[in-house]
Amino acid sequence: MKISNLKDCSVFIDTNILIYAFTTTRFTPACEELLEKVRNGVVKGHINSTVIDEFFHKVLLMQVYT
Protein backbone atom coordinates (compact mmCIF):
# COMPACT_ATOMS: atom_id res chain seq x y z
CA MET A 1 0.00 0.00 0.00
CA LYS A 2 1.25 3.47 -0.85
CA ILE A 3 1.09 6.38 1.56
CA SER A 4 -0.51 8.49 -1.15
CA ASN A 5 -3.52 6.14 -1.15
CA LEU A 6 -4.25 6.62 2.55
CA LYS A 7 -7.25 8.74 3.48
CA ASP A 8 -10.08 8.61 5.98
CA CYS A 9 -8.35 5.96 8.10
CA SER A 10 -6.45 5.57 11.36
CA VAL A 11 -2.79 4.64 11.69
CA PHE A 12 -0.45 4.00 14.60
CA ILE A 13 2.71 6.07 14.37
CA ASP A 14 5.64 3.88 15.38
CA THR A 15 8.99 5.21 16.59
CA ASN A 16 10.64 4.41 13.25
CA ILE A 17 8.24 6.71 11.41
CA LEU A 18 9.35 9.60 13.61
CA ILE A 19 13.04 8.69 13.39
CA TYR A 20 12.95 8.41 9.59
CA ALA A 21 11.11 11.73 9.32
CA PHE A 22 13.67 13.33 11.67
CA THR A 23 16.71 11.99 9.78
CA THR A 24 17.60 11.56 6.12
CA THR A 25 17.13 8.05 4.76
CA ARG A 26 15.44 6.48 1.78
CA PHE A 27 12.30 6.23 3.96
CA THR A 28 12.23 9.92 4.89
CA PRO A 29 9.93 11.14 2.08
CA ALA A 30 7.26 8.51 2.80
CA CYS A 31 7.38 9.17 6.55
CA GLU A 32 7.14 12.91 6.02
CA GLU A 33 4.19 12.37 3.69
CA LEU A 34 2.41 10.25 6.30
CA LEU A 35 2.98 12.82 9.04
CA GLU A 36 1.78 15.58 6.73
CA LYS A 37 -1.45 13.64 6.12
CA VAL A 38 -1.91 13.35 9.87
CA ARG A 39 -1.18 17.06 10.32
CA ASN A 40 -3.74 17.97 7.66
CA GLY A 41 -6.41 15.66 9.11
CA VAL A 42 -6.52 13.36 6.09
CA VAL A 43 -5.43 10.44 8.28
CA LYS A 44 -6.01 10.05 12.01
CA GLY A 45 -2.71 9.27 13.73
CA HIS A 46 -2.29 7.51 17.06
CA ILE A 47 0.80 7.39 19.26
CA ASN A 48 1.54 6.29 22.79
CA SER A 49 3.97 7.34 25.51
CA THR A 50 6.35 4.46 24.76
CA VAL A 51 6.88 5.74 21.21
CA ILE A 52 7.53 9.26 22.47
CA ASP A 53 10.01 7.94 25.04
CA GLU A 54 11.82 5.78 22.46
CA PHE A 55 11.98 8.65 19.98
CA PHE A 56 13.59 11.07 22.43
CA HIS A 57 15.95 8.37 23.69
CA LYS A 58 17.13 7.59 20.14
CA VAL A 59 17.49 11.27 19.27
CA LEU A 60 19.55 11.78 22.42
CA LEU A 61 21.80 8.85 21.47
CA MET A 62 22.24 10.25 17.95
CA GLN A 63 23.31 13.58 19.46
CA VAL A 64 25.79 11.86 21.77
CA TYR A 65 27.36 9.88 18.93
CA THR A 66 27.78 12.94 16.74
N, C-alpha and C positions, 0 to 999 in steps of 0.2 A: 504494500500500500504506500502511496506517495503522500507526503505531507500536504501537497497542494490539493489533494482530494478531500481532506478533512474539513468538515463543517457540521455544525449543529450536533456535536458529540462531546463526550467527556474523556479526558486523558489524565493519567497519572504522570507527573513530571518527576522522573528519576534523577538522581544526582548526576549521572553522566550527561544528561541533557543540559544541565546548568554548566557543567565543566566544559563541555564542547562549545557551548555558546560563549563562554568566558575566555576560551583559548582559541588558537588557530589550528584547526585540523581539517581533514577532508569532510568531517561531519558537521563542522561549524555552520555552513549555510542552512542545512536542514533544521538544525536545532534553533537557530535564530528565527527561521520561518515559523516553526512551531510556537515559539514564545511570542512572536508577533501576532499570531492568530489568537493566542490566549489574551494578549494585551488588548486586542481589538474586539474581543467578545465573540469571535467566530467559533472558537472552541473553548469549552469550560475546562480549566486546568485545576488539578488537585495536587497537593503536596503535603508532606507531613514534617514533623519536627526532626525526625531522623535524617531526612534528606537535607534539610537546612544545616544541621550539625555536620554531616559528612561533607557538604559543599565547603563550608567555612574551614573545616579541618584540612581539606585537600588544598584549598587556596593558600592557607597558612604554610603548609608544607612546600608548595611551589615557591612561595616567597623566600622561605628559608634556604632552599636549594639554589636559588638564583642569587 
